Amino acid sequence: MASKATDILSAVNDTADDTVQASVRVLDLPRNNPCAQCGEAIALPAWVEAGERRKSYLWHCRMCDYRFETIAFYAEPIDRDDALAA
């Protein structure tokens, strides 16, 4: 499942109640990742795609217009219900 980071941000900012839940929470996104080419910090990924045991992030540097992808692999399947232990 893919999600555009700007769509997630606008969905969070536009809704005051909990009726709309994004598949990727803004607080869970990696932040300030350095550009792989020029080293400039990139605030948020431009695109997020989640799979059973991985998450892919597409980064776009506005300073040098370089785009690259990072992938996080997990040993266990990703918990999608966002339930917290009591």
Buried (B, 14 or more C-beta within 10 A) or exposed (E): EEBBBEBBBEBBEEEEEEEEEBEBEBEEBBEEBEBBEEEBEBEBBBBBBBEEEEBBBBBBBEEEEBBBEEEEEEEEEEEEEEEEEE
